[in-house]
Amino acid sequence: MGIGTQALFAALPIFIAAILLVGLRLPAKKAMPIVFLTTTAIAYLVWEVTFNRILASSIQGLLITVAVLWIIFGAILLLNTLKHSGAIAVIRQGFNNISPDRRVQVVIIAWLFGSFIEGASGFGTPAAIAAPLLVAIGFPAMAAVMVGMMIQSTPVSFGAVGTPILIGVNKGLDSAAIGTTLEGLGSNWEAYLQVITSEVALTHAITGTLIPLFMVMMLTRFFGKNKSWTEGLNIIPFAIFGGLAFTIPYAITGVFLGAEFPSLIGALIGLPIVVFAAKKGFLLPKTSWDFAPKEEWPLHWVSKLELKLDAMSTKAEMSLTKAWIPYVLVAVILVITRVSDEAKAFVKALVIPFKDIMGEGLGYAITPLYLPGGILVFVALVTYFLHKMEFKEMKAAIGESSKVMLGAGFVLIFTIPLVRILINSGVNESGFDSMPVAMANFVATSVGDIYPLFAPMVGALGAFIAGSNTVSNMMLSQFQFGVADALGVSTAFMIALQAVGAAAGNMIAIHNVVAASATVGLLDQEGETLRRTIIPTVYYCLVAGILGLIGMYVLGLVDPLMK
C-alpha cells in the first residue's frame, strides 16, 4: 500500500470527527463513539494491529481518562467551593475594580494568569482553572471555553516546567546517536537541546504576541451584541502591550535559562505590569465593553453550572486577599511540586501503576496527589476551613461537581482510547509506521523543500490527535529531524517548529475541548468551539511556518550538527 493510501486511511478518523462535530454539529457524546469504532476498524483491518493490542491501547486510554476526570473534578470542586463560600462574588467585584472591560479581563485572567498555570502544571489545567473563573465573573460559558482553549498555545511548549521539551523532545529523539555525532563535532546533547529551546522560545514570542488580540477580537465578534471585529481592534494597543509583557521575558528566559521557566517567569513579570497598567487606564479606550444582558444570550452559550452561579453566596464580608488565597495556593503548590525534588517525591509516593497491559508493553501510572486534580481537591478542603464554611455548603459543592464530571466522562471514555490506538498502531502485522507518522510522511514527501512551512502543521496534527504537546513531540520529533537532515537544513529549528506547532494544536484537541467544556458545565457544544479555535490555530501554524522558511532559507540558521 502506497504512502498516499496509508495517509488517507490514517486521516479518516480525523475527517469523520471534523464532519460530525464541525460540519453536522453533533455533540461529542454522539460523534466520538462513531470515531472510536472507525479508528478500531482501520487499525484492525488496514494496519493489522492485533485485537489484543487494540484492547490494551483502549484500556490504557481508559486509565488516562481517569486521570483527566480527576483534574476536571478538582477544578469544578474548587470553583463550587469558592462559590458557596462567597469568594467568587468578591473576586468578581475585584476584577470589576481593576477594569469592568471584559476585553481587559480576558488579557489578565486568560492570557497572563492562565499562562502562569500552564507554566506550573500544563496538561490542560489552564482551561480547567481559568474558564470556570471567567464564567464566575460573568462570561458566557461558551466564550470562557473558547478563550480557555486559546490559552493553550504560546505558553504550552514550556508548560509543566518544560515537560514538552525536556520529556517530549528529549525522549522523542534518538539522543544517544545524536549525542555521539555532536561529540565528534565538538558539541554535546545539552547544547543542542538548548538551541532547540531558544528557537522554540523566539518563534513562540514572535507568533504569540498577537494571541491576546485574537482573544479579544474573537470575543467581540462571536459573543458581542454587535458581532464586531472592530470592537476587539479598539483595544489593540493594550492587547499587544499585554502580549509583549509576557513574551519578552518569556523569550529572554528561554534563551538564557532553558526550558523550565519561560512561561512561569513571563507570566510572573507580565501579570503585575498589566494589572497596574489597567488600573491606571494605560492604553485603554475611553469606552468599556461588555456582553449583552444575560437575558439576551442564546441558550447554547449558557450552562447549568453558570445559571447556579447567579445564586452565589454573599453571606459574609470577605477581603479580596482572602478570596484569592485558594488560587494562590494552587499556583504555589503546583510550582513547588514541579520544581522541588523533595516535594515531587512526596506527592508521587502514592502511585497506582498499571504495567504491561495484556502483555503489550503498554502501561500508565496514576499519581492522584501529583496530578493537578489532587492539588485542586486539597486546596478545596483547605478553603472549607479557611473560609469557615458550613458542612452543607461543602456537601453541595461536591454533589454539583460530581454531576458535571460524570457528563464529561461518557465522551472521554471514547475519545482518549481512540487516541491511544492511533499512537500505538506502529506495532502491527502490516509493517506500516503508526497512523500519525504515516500522515506526516505523506506531507513531507508531497511538498519537498518548502516542508518547513508545513512542519508546525504536522506538529499540530500530532497534538490534535493526542491532545498533548508532549506526546506529539515524542511521536514526531525524530521524523522532523530526519526530514531536516534529508533537506540539509537546521535539524534543531525543524524540531523547534514541531514543538511550536504541537503547542498550537492543543487549541483544537478534541478531548481538551471536552474537558474544558466540562469544567463550566457546558457539553454538547464541542463542534461550535472547534469552529472558532481553528482560526487562531491556522494563524499560529501559518506564521510559524513562514518563520521556518525565513529561518532556513533566508537567515540560513544552523545548529551544532551542521558545523
C-alpha positions as CSV (number, residue, x, y, z in Angstrom):
1,M,0.0,0.0,0.0
2,G,1.4,3.4,-1.0
3,I,2.1,6.2,1.4
4,G,-0.8,8.2,0.0
5,T,-3.3,5.5,0.6
6,Q,-1.9,4.9,4.1
7,A,-2.3,8.6,4.9
8,L,-5.9,8.6,3.6
9,F,-6.9,5.7,5.8
10,A,-4.9,7.2,8.8
11,A,-6.7,10.6,8.4
12,L,-10.2,9.0,8.0
13,P,-11.0,9.2,11.8
14,I,-10.0,12.8,11.8
15,F,-12.1,13.6,8.8
16,I,-15.1,11.9,10.3
17,A,-14.6,13.7,13.6
18,A,-14.5,17.0,11.8
19,I,-17.6,16.3,9.7
20,L,-19.6,15.1,12.7
21,L,-18.5,17.7,15.2
22,V,-17.9,20.8,13.0
23,G,-20.0,20.1,9.9
24,L,-23.0,18.3,11.2
25,R,-22.6,19.9,14.7
26,L,-23.3,16.6,16.5
27,P,-22.4,16.7,20.2
28,A,-19.2,14.8,21.1
29,K,-21.2,12.2,23.1
30,K,-22.7,11.0,19.7
31,A,-19.8,11.7,17.4
32,M,-16.9,10.2,19.4
33,P,-18.3,6.6,19.7
34,I,-18.6,6.6,15.9
35,V,-15.0,7.9,15.5
36,F,-13.8,5.3,18.0
37,L,-15.3,2.4,16.1
38,T,-13.9,3.8,12.8
39,T,-10.4,4.0,14.3
40,T,-10.7,0.5,15.7
41,A,-11.8,-0.9,12.3
42,I,-8.9,0.8,10.4
43,A,-6.3,-0.3,13.0
44,Y,-7.5,-3.9,12.8
45,L,-8.3,-4.3,9.1
46,V,-5.8,-1.9,7.4
47,W,-2.9,-1.6,9.8
48,E,-3.4,-5.2,11.0
49,V,-2.9,-4.3,14.7
50,T,-3.8,-7.3,16.8
51,F,-7.1,-7.3,18.6
52,N,-5.1,-7.8,21.8
53,R,-3.1,-4.6,21.2
54,I,-6.2,-2.6,20.3
55,L,-7.8,-3.7,23.6
56,A,-4.7,-2.9,25.6
57,S,-4.5,0.5,24.0
58,S,-8.2,1.1,24.9
59,I,-7.5,0.1,28.5
60,Q,-4.5,2.4,28.6
61,G,-6.8,5.2,27.3
62,L,-9.4,4.5,30.0
63,L,-6.7,4.8,32.7
64,I,-5.6,8.2,31.2
65,T,-9.3,9.1,31.2
66,V,-9.5,8.5,34.9
67,A,-6.6,10.9,35.4
68,V,-8.2,13.6,33.2
69,L,-11.5,13.3,35.0
70,W,-9.7,13.7,38.3
71,I,-8.4,17.0,37.1
72,I,-11.8,18.1,35.9
73,F,-13.4,17.1,39.2
74,G,-10.7,19.1,41.2
75,A,-11.2,22.2,39.0
76,I,-15.0,22.2,39.3
77,L,-14.9,21.4,43.1
78,L,-12.7,24.3,43.8
79,L,-14.9,26.6,41.8
80,N,-18.1,25.4,43.5
81,T,-16.4,25.6,46.9
82,L,-15.5,29.2,46.3
83,K,-19.0,29.9,45.0
84,H,-20.6,28.6,48.2
85,S,-18.1,30.3,50.5
86,G,-18.8,33.7,48.8
87,A,-15.3,34.1,47.5
88,I,-16.3,34.2,43.8
89,A,-18.6,37.1,44.4
90,V,-15.6,39.0,45.9
91,I,-13.3,38.0,43.1
92,R,-15.9,39.1,40.5
93,Q,-16.0,42.6,42.2
94,G,-12.2,42.7,42.4
95,F,-11.9,42.3,38.6
96,N,-14.5,45.0,38.1
97,N,-12.4,47.3,40.3
98,I,-9.4,46.7,38.0
99,S,-11.4,47.2,34.9
100,P,-15.1,46.4,34.0
101,D,-14.0,46.0,30.4
102,R,-14.3,42.3,29.5
103,R,-11.5,42.6,27.0
104,V,-9.1,43.7,29.7
105,Q,-10.3,40.8,32.0
106,V,-9.5,38.3,29.2
107,V,-5.9,39.6,28.8
108,I,-5.4,39.4,32.6
109,I,-7.2,36.2,33.5
110,A,-6.8,34.1,30.4
111,W,-3.6,35.2,28.9
112,L,-1.4,36.1,31.9
113,F,-2.9,34.1,34.8
114,G,-3.7,31.2,32.5
115,S,-0.1,31.2,31.2
116,F,1.2,31.1,34.7
117,I,-0.9,28.0,35.5
118,E,0.3,26.4,32.2
119,G,3.9,27.0,33.1
120,A,3.4,25.4,36.5
121,S,1.2,22.5,35.6
122,G,0.4,22.1,31.9
123,F,-1.8,19.2,30.7
124,G,-5.0,21.3,30.1
125,T,-5.0,22.8,33.6
126,P,-5.2,26.4,32.5
127,A,-8.5,26.0,30.8
128,A,-9.8,23.9,33.7
129,I,-8.9,26.8,36.1
130,A,-9.3,30.0,34.0
131,A,-12.5,29.0,32.1
132,P,-14.6,28.5,35.3
133,L,-13.2,31.7,36.8
134,L,-14.3,33.6,33.7
135,V,-17.7,32.1,33.9
136,A,-17.8,33.0,37.6
137,I,-17.2,36.7,36.9
138,G,-19.9,36.9,34.2
139,F,-18.7,35.4,30.9
140,P,-20.9,33.1,28.8
141,A,-19.8,29.6,29.3
142,M,-19.0,29.1,25.6
143,A,-16.9,32.2,25.5
144,A,-15.0,31.0,28.5
145,V,-14.3,27.7,26.8
146,M,-13.1,29.3,23.6
147,V,-10.8,31.7,25.4
148,G,-9.7,28.9,27.7
149,M,-8.6,26.8,24.7
150,M,-6.7,29.7,23.3
151,I,-4.5,29.9,26.4
152,Q,-3.1,26.6,25.3
153,S,-0.8,28.0,22.6
154,T,2.2,30.2,23.4
155,P,2.9,29.0,27.0
156,V,2.4,25.3,26.2
157,S,5.8,24.4,24.9
158,F,7.2,25.3,28.3
159,G,4.2,24.1,30.3
160,A,4.6,21.8,33.4
161,V,8.0,23.3,34.0
162,G,9.3,22.5,30.5
163,T,7.9,18.9,30.1
164,P,7.1,19.1,26.3
165,I,10.8,19.9,25.6
166,L,12.6,18.1,28.5
167,I,10.5,14.9,28.1
168,G,8.7,15.2,24.7
169,V,11.6,16.3,22.5
170,N,14.3,14.6,24.7
171,K,12.6,11.2,24.6
172,G,11.3,11.7,21.0
173,L,14.8,11.9,19.6
174,D,17.5,9.3,19.4
175,S,19.6,11.3,21.9
176,A,22.3,8.6,22.1
177,A,23.1,8.6,18.4
178,I,22.7,12.3,18.0
179,G,24.9,12.9,21.1
180,T,27.7,10.8,19.7
181,T,27.6,12.7,16.5
182,L,27.6,16.0,18.4
183,E,30.6,15.0,20.5
184,G,32.5,14.3,17.3
185,L,31.7,17.8,16.2
186,G,32.9,19.3,19.4
187,S,29.5,19.9,20.9
188,N,27.1,17.9,23.1
189,W,23.5,17.0,23.6
190,E,22.8,19.7,26.2
191,A,24.0,22.4,23.9
192,Y,21.8,21.0,21.1
193,L,18.7,20.9,23.3
194,Q,19.3,24.5,24.3
195,V,19.5,25.6,20.7
196,I,16.1,23.9,20.2
197,T,14.7,25.6,23.3
198,S,15.9,29.1,22.3
199,E,14.4,28.7,18.8
200,V,11.1,27.5,20.3
201,A,11.0,30.5,22.6
202,L,11.8,33.0,19.9
203,T,9.3,31.6,17.4
204,H,6.6,31.5,20.1
205,A,7.4,35.0,21.2
206,I,7.0,36.4,17.7
207,T,3.9,34.4,16.9
208,G,2.2,34.5,20.3
209,T,2.4,38.3,21.0
210,L,-0.8,38.7,19.0
211,I,-2.8,35.9,20.8
212,P,-4.3,38.3,23.3
213,L,-5.5,40.4,20.4
214,F,-7.0,37.3,18.8
215,M,-8.7,36.5,22.1
216,V,-10.4,39.9,22.4
217,M,-11.3,40.1,18.7
218,M,-13.0,36.7,18.8
219,L,-14.7,37.6,22.0
220,T,-16.3,40.7,20.5
221,R,-17.0,39.1,17.1
222,F,-18.7,35.9,18.4
223,F,-20.1,37.0,21.7
224,G,-20.6,40.7,21.4
225,K,-24.0,42.3,20.9
226,N,-22.8,43.9,17.7
227,K,-20.8,40.8,16.4
228,S,-18.0,43.2,15.6
229,W,-14.3,42.5,15.0
230,T,-13.7,46.3,15.3
231,E,-14.7,46.4,18.9
232,G,-11.8,44.0,19.5
233,L,-9.4,46.0,17.4
234,N,-10.3,49.1,19.5
235,I,-8.2,47.7,22.3
236,I,-5.2,46.7,20.1
237,P,-2.6,48.9,21.9
238,F,-3.4,47.3,25.3
239,A,-3.7,43.8,23.8
240,I,-0.3,44.0,22.2
241,F,1.1,45.6,25.4
242,G,-0.3,42.6,27.3
243,G,1.2,40.2,24.7
244,L,4.7,41.8,24.9
245,A,4.6,42.0,28.7
246,F,4.6,38.2,28.7
247,T,6.5,37.3,25.5
248,I,9.6,39.5,26.1
249,P,10.6,38.0,29.5
250,Y,9.4,34.6,28.2
251,A,11.8,34.7,25.2
252,I,14.7,36.0,27.3
253,T,14.2,33.2,29.8
254,G,14.1,30.6,27.1
255,V,17.3,31.7,25.5
256,F,19.3,32.2,28.7
257,L,17.8,29.9,31.3
258,G,16.4,26.9,29.5
259,A,13.1,25.2,29.1
260,E,11.8,25.1,32.7
261,F,10.7,28.6,33.4
262,P,9.8,30.8,30.3
263,S,6.1,30.5,30.9
264,L,6.3,31.0,34.6
265,I,8.6,33.9,34.5
266,G,6.9,35.5,31.6
267,A,3.6,35.5,33.5
268,L,5.1,36.5,36.8
269,I,6.6,39.6,35.3
270,G,3.8,40.4,32.9
271,L,0.8,40.0,35.3
272,P,1.7,42.8,37.8
273,I,2.7,45.1,34.9
274,V,-0.5,44.7,33.0
275,V,-2.7,44.8,36.2
276,F,-1.0,48.1,37.2
277,A,-1.5,49.5,33.6
278,A,-5.1,48.5,33.6
279,K,-5.8,50.2,36.9
280,K,-4.2,53.4,35.5
281,G,-6.2,53.2,32.3
282,F,-2.9,52.9,30.3
283,L,-3.5,52.3,26.6
284,L,-7.2,51.6,27.2
285,P,-10.0,53.0,25.1
286,K,-12.4,55.5,26.7
287,T,-15.4,53.2,26.2
288,S,-15.6,50.0,28.2
289,W,-17.0,46.8,26.5
290,D,-19.4,44.2,28.0
291,F,-21.6,41.4,26.9
292,A,-25.3,42.0,26.2
293,P,-27.6,41.3,29.2
294,K,-27.8,37.6,30.1
295,E,-31.4,37.6,29.2
296,E,-30.4,38.1,25.6
297,W,-27.8,35.3,25.4
298,P,-28.6,32.3,23.2
299,L,-29.3,29.1,25.3
300,H,-26.3,27.3,23.9
301,W,-23.9,29.9,25.4
302,V,-25.2,29.1,28.9
303,S,-24.7,26.1,31.2
304,K,-26.5,24.7,34.2
305,L,-23.4,25.4,36.3
306,E,-23.4,29.0,35.1
307,L,-27.1,29.5,36.0
308,K,-26.3,28.3,39.5
309,L,-23.5,30.9,39.8
310,D,-26.1,33.6,39.8
311,A,-27.1,32.4,43.2
312,M,-23.6,32.7,44.7
313,S,-23.4,33.1,48.4
314,T,-22.7,36.6,49.6
315,K,-23.4,35.7,53.2
316,A,-20.3,37.3,54.7
317,E,-17.9,40.0,54.1
318,M,-14.6,38.7,52.8
319,S,-11.4,40.5,51.8
320,L,-10.2,40.2,48.3
321,T,-6.9,38.7,49.6
322,K,-8.8,36.0,51.5
323,A,-10.9,35.3,48.5
324,W,-7.9,34.8,46.2
325,I,-5.8,32.7,48.7
326,P,-7.1,29.4,47.3
327,Y,-6.0,30.2,43.7
328,V,-2.7,31.5,45.1
329,L,-2.3,28.2,47.0
330,V,-2.9,26.2,43.8
331,A,-0.3,28.2,41.9
332,V,2.3,27.9,44.7
333,I,1.8,24.2,45.3
334,L,1.9,23.5,41.6
335,V,5.2,25.2,41.3
336,I,6.7,23.6,44.4
337,T,5.7,20.1,43.5
338,R,7.2,20.6,40.0
339,V,10.4,22.3,40.9
340,S,11.4,20.8,44.3
341,D,12.7,17.2,44.1
342,E,11.7,16.5,47.7
343,A,8.1,17.8,47.2
344,K,7.8,15.9,43.9
345,A,8.9,12.7,45.6
346,F,6.4,13.3,48.4
347,V,3.3,13.7,46.2
348,K,4.5,11.0,43.8
349,A,4.8,8.5,46.7
350,L,1.2,7.4,46.2
351,V,1.2,5.8,42.7
352,I,-1.2,3.3,41.2
353,P,0.8,1.6,38.4
354,F,-0.5,-0.4,35.5
355,K,2.3,-2.2,33.7
356,D,2.5,-4.3,30.6
357,I,-1.2,-4.2,29.9
358,M,-2.3,-7.5,28.4
359,G,1.4,-8.3,27.7
360,E,1.7,-5.5,25.1
361,G,4.3,-3.5,26.9
362,L,1.8,-0.6,27.4
363,G,1.3,1.0,30.8
364,Y,0.2,4.0,32.7
365,A,0.7,5.1,36.3
366,I,-1.9,7.2,38.1
367,T,-0.4,9.6,40.7
368,P,-3.5,11.1,42.3
369,L,-1.6,13.6,44.6
370,Y,0.8,14.8,41.9
371,L,-1.9,15.3,39.3
372,P,-3.4,18.8,39.4
373,G,-6.7,17.2,40.4
374,G,-5.2,16.2,43.7
375,I,-3.8,19.6,44.4
376,L,-7.1,21.3,43.5
377,V,-9.1,18.9,45.8
378,F,-6.6,19.6,48.6
379,V,-7.0,23.3,48.2
380,A,-10.8,23.0,48.1
381,L,-10.6,21.2,51.5
382,V,-8.3,23.9,52.9
383,T,-10.8,26.5,51.7
384,Y,-13.6,24.8,53.7
385,F,-11.7,25.7,56.9
386,L,-10.1,28.9,55.7
387,H,-13.5,30.4,54.7
388,K,-15.3,28.9,57.7
389,M,-17.9,27.1,55.5
390,E,-20.8,25.0,56.8
391,F,-20.8,21.3,56.0
392,K,-24.0,21.5,53.9
393,E,-22.2,24.0,51.7
394,M,-19.3,21.7,51.1
395,K,-21.6,18.8,50.5
396,A,-23.5,20.8,47.9
397,A,-20.2,21.7,46.1
398,I,-19.1,18.1,46.0
399,G,-22.5,17.0,44.6
400,E,-22.7,19.7,41.9
401,S,-19.1,18.9,40.9
402,S,-19.7,15.1,40.6
403,K,-22.7,15.6,38.3
404,V,-20.6,17.8,35.9
405,M,-17.7,15.3,35.9
406,L,-19.9,12.4,35.0
407,G,-21.2,14.3,32.0
408,A,-17.7,14.6,30.6
409,G,-16.8,11.0,31.4
410,F,-19.0,9.4,28.7
411,V,-17.3,11.4,26.0
412,L,-13.8,10.9,27.2
413,I,-14.1,7.1,27.6
414,F,-14.3,7.0,23.7
415,T,-12.0,10.0,22.9
416,I,-8.8,9.1,24.8
417,P,-8.8,5.3,24.0
418,L,-9.1,6.1,20.2
419,V,-6.1,8.4,20.6
420,R,-4.0,5.6,22.2
421,I,-5.0,3.2,19.4
422,L,-3.7,5.7,16.8
423,I,-0.5,6.3,18.7
424,N,0.2,2.6,19.4
425,S,-0.6,1.5,15.9
426,G,3.1,1.4,15.0
427,V,3.3,-2.2,16.3
428,N,1.4,-4.1,13.6
429,E,1.5,-7.0,11.2
430,S,1.5,-4.8,8.1
431,G,4.9,-3.2,8.6
432,F,3.4,0.3,8.4
433,D,4.5,3.2,10.6
434,S,2.0,4.4,13.1
435,M,-1.0,6.3,11.7
436,P,0.2,9.8,12.8
437,V,3.7,9.1,11.3
438,A,2.1,7.9,8.1
439,M,0.2,11.2,7.7
440,A,3.3,13.1,8.4
441,N,5.3,11.1,5.9
442,F,2.8,11.9,3.2
443,V,3.0,15.6,3.9
444,A,6.8,15.5,3.8
445,T,7.1,13.6,0.6
446,S,4.5,15.8,-1.1
447,V,5.9,19.3,-0.5
448,G,9.7,18.9,-0.8
449,D,11.9,21.9,0.0
450,I,9.1,24.1,1.3
451,Y,8.4,21.5,4.0
452,P,9.4,23.9,6.8
453,L,6.2,25.8,6.1
454,F,4.2,22.6,6.9
455,A,6.3,21.4,9.9
456,P,4.2,23.3,12.5
457,M,1.0,21.8,10.9
458,V,2.4,18.3,11.3
459,G,3.2,19.1,15.0
460,A,-0.4,20.5,15.4
461,L,-1.8,17.3,13.8
462,G,0.0,15.2,16.4
463,A,-1.4,17.4,19.2
464,F,-4.9,17.3,17.7
465,I,-4.8,13.5,17.8
466,A,-3.0,13.1,21.1
467,G,-4.3,16.1,23.0
468,S,-0.8,16.8,24.2
469,N,2.2,18.8,23.1
470,T,4.5,16.4,24.9
471,V,3.0,13.3,23.1
472,S,3.1,15.0,19.7
473,N,6.8,15.8,20.3
474,M,7.6,12.2,21.3
475,M,5.8,10.8,18.3
476,L,7.2,13.2,15.6
477,S,10.5,14.8,16.7
478,Q,12.6,12.0,15.2
479,F,10.6,12.2,12.0
480,Q,11.0,16.0,11.8
481,F,14.8,15.5,12.5
482,G,15.0,13.1,9.5
483,V,13.2,15.4,7.1
484,A,15.5,18.3,8.1
485,D,18.6,16.1,7.7
486,A,17.4,15.0,4.2
487,L,16.8,18.6,3.2
488,G,20.1,19.8,4.5
489,V,18.6,22.4,6.8
490,S,18.8,23.1,10.5
491,T,17.5,20.0,12.4
492,A,17.2,22.0,15.6
493,F,15.0,24.6,14.0
494,M,12.8,21.9,12.4
495,I,12.2,20.3,15.8
496,A,11.5,23.8,17.2
497,L,8.8,24.2,14.5
498,Q,7.4,20.8,15.5
499,A,7.2,21.9,19.2
500,V,5.6,25.2,18.3
501,G,3.0,23.6,16.1
502,A,2.3,21.0,18.7
503,A,1.6,23.7,21.2
504,A,-0.9,25.4,18.8
505,G,-2.6,22.1,18.1
506,N,-3.8,22.0,21.7
507,M,-6.3,24.6,20.8
508,I,-8.2,22.1,18.7
509,A,-7.5,18.9,20.6
510,I,-11.0,17.3,20.9
511,H,-10.5,15.8,24.4
512,N,-9.1,19.1,25.7
513,V,-12.3,20.9,24.4
514,V,-14.4,18.3,26.1
515,A,-12.5,18.6,29.4
516,A,-12.6,22.5,29.3
517,S,-16.3,22.4,28.5
518,A,-17.0,20.1,31.4
519,T,-15.4,22.4,33.9
520,V,-18.0,25.1,33.1
521,G,-20.9,22.6,32.8
522,L,-21.2,23.1,29.0
523,L,-21.3,19.9,27.0
524,D,-22.7,19.0,23.5
525,Q,-21.2,22.2,22.0
526,E,-17.7,20.9,21.2
527,G,-18.1,21.5,17.5
528,E,-19.0,25.1,18.0
529,T,-15.8,25.6,20.0
530,L,-13.7,23.9,17.4
531,R,-15.1,26.0,14.6
532,R,-13.7,29.0,16.4
533,T,-10.4,27.8,17.8
534,I,-9.4,26.6,14.4
535,I,-8.9,30.3,13.4
536,P,-6.0,31.0,15.8
537,T,-4.6,27.5,15.2
538,V,-4.3,28.2,11.5
539,Y,-2.8,31.6,12.2
540,Y,-0.3,30.1,14.6
541,C,0.9,27.3,12.3
542,L,1.0,29.6,9.2
543,V,3.1,32.3,10.9
544,A,5.4,29.8,12.5
545,G,5.8,28.0,9.1
546,I,6.7,31.3,7.4
547,L,9.2,32.0,10.1
548,G,10.6,28.5,9.4
549,L,11.1,29.2,5.7
550,I,12.8,32.5,6.6
551,G,15.0,30.9,9.2
552,M,16.0,28.0,6.9
553,Y,16.4,29.7,3.6
554,V,16.9,33.4,4.2
555,L,18.8,33.6,7.5
556,G,20.4,30.2,6.9
557,L,20.1,29.1,10.5
558,V,22.4,26.3,11.5
559,D,22.9,24.1,14.6
560,P,25.8,22.1,16.2
561,L,25.1,19.2,13.8
562,M,25.8,21.5,10.8
563,K,29.3,22.6,11.7
